[in-house]
Amino acid sequence: MNSDIEIIKGRLTRLFKRRPKTRYWLMLTNDTYDQTYNLFFNSQQANERLQSIPLHKLANYDLGNLLKALRQDIKLTIEFVGFTGERWPASQKLIQRKRVPLE
């Protein structure tokens, strides 16, 4: 898990440019068929198209530990895709209520 986070941090430092009028966020997708998570780096400048770059495929299928490690080092917003009907391990609240158009 720590090596995965180090790989992600290394790739993020190369991609994160801190440009003005640009929105940056991570997208965590749930691949239920392979039992993996896929992490994407998204950026969008004002009046431009969305850029989504794949960062890493995480084979460790433990959401609680993954998010704890990600949020400890990476301070970007995380968007969840493919978690419809699934619940947070600690609070049992729904992660995602409705399907997004990407699903």
C-alpha positions in Angstrom: 0.0 0.0 0.0 2.8 2.5 0.9 4.6 1.8 -2.4 1.3 2.5 -4.3 0.9 5.8 -2.5 4.6 6.7 -3.3 4.0 6.0 -7.0 0.8 8.1 -7.0 2.6 11.0 -5.2 5.4 10.9 -7.7 3.1 11.0 -10.7 1.0 13.8 -9.1 4.1 16.0 -8.6 4.8 15.8 -12.3 1.2 16.5 -13.4 0.2 19.2 -10.8 1.2 22.5 -12.4 -0.7 25.1 -10.2 -2.0 27.0 -13.2 -4.4 29.9 -12.5 -8.1 29.3 -13.3 -7.6 25.5 -13.3 -9.5 23.0 -11.2 -7.7 19.8 -10.1 -9.2 16.7 -8.4 -8.8 13.0 -8.2 -11.3 10.4 -9.3 -11.4 7.1 -7.6 -13.3 4.4 -9.6 -14.5 1.1 -8.3 -13.9 -1.8 -10.6 -16.1 -4.5 -9.1 -15.2 -7.1 -11.8 -11.4 -7.1 -11.0 -11.8 -6.1 -7.4 -9.6 -3.1 -7.8 -9.7 0.7 -7.6 -8.5 2.9 -10.4 -7.2 6.4 -9.7 -7.3 9.3 -12.2 -5.9 12.8 -12.1 -8.4 15.3 -13.5 -7.8 18.9 -14.5 -9.8 21.5 -16.2 -8.9 25.0 -17.2 -11.7 27.7 -17.5 -13.5 27.3 -20.8 -11.5 24.2 -21.7 -12.1 20.5 -22.0 -11.6 18.1 -19.1 -8.3 16.2 -19.0 -8.3 12.9 -17.2 -5.0 11.0 -16.8 -4.9 7.5 -15.3 -2.5 7.4 -12.3 -2.6 4.0 -10.8 -4.5 0.7 -10.5 -4.8 -0.3 -6.8 -5.2 -4.0 -6.2 -5.6 -3.5 -2.4 -9.4 -3.6 -2.2 -9.7 -1.9 1.3 -11.4 1.5 1.0 -10.8 2.6 4.5 -7.0 2.2 4.6 -6.7 3.5 1.0 -8.5 6.8 1.8 -6.6 7.2 5.0 -3.3 6.9 3.2 -4.4 9.1 0.3 -5.8 11.9 2.4 -2.8 11.9 4.7 -0.5 12.9 1.8 -2.6 14.3 -0.9 -4.9 17.3 -0.3 -7.0 17.2 -3.5 -10.7 16.6 -3.7 -11.6 13.0 -4.4 -14.6 12.2 -6.6 -16.1 8.7 -6.3 -17.4 6.8 -9.3 -18.8 3.2 -9.3 -19.7 3.2 -5.6 -23.5 3.3 -6.0 -25.2 1.6 -3.1 -21.9 1.0 -1.2 -21.4 2.3 2.3 -18.5 3.8 4.2 -16.9 1.2 6.5 -17.0 3.3 9.7 -20.2 5.4 9.5 -22.3 3.1 7.2 -23.4 6.2 5.2 -23.9 5.8 1.4 -20.8 6.7 -0.6 -22.6 7.5 -3.8 -26.4 7.9 -4.1 -26.9 8.2 -7.9 -25.0 6.8 -10.8 -23.0 9.4 -12.7 -23.0 9.6 -16.5 -19.5 8.0 -16.6 -20.9 4.6 -15.2 
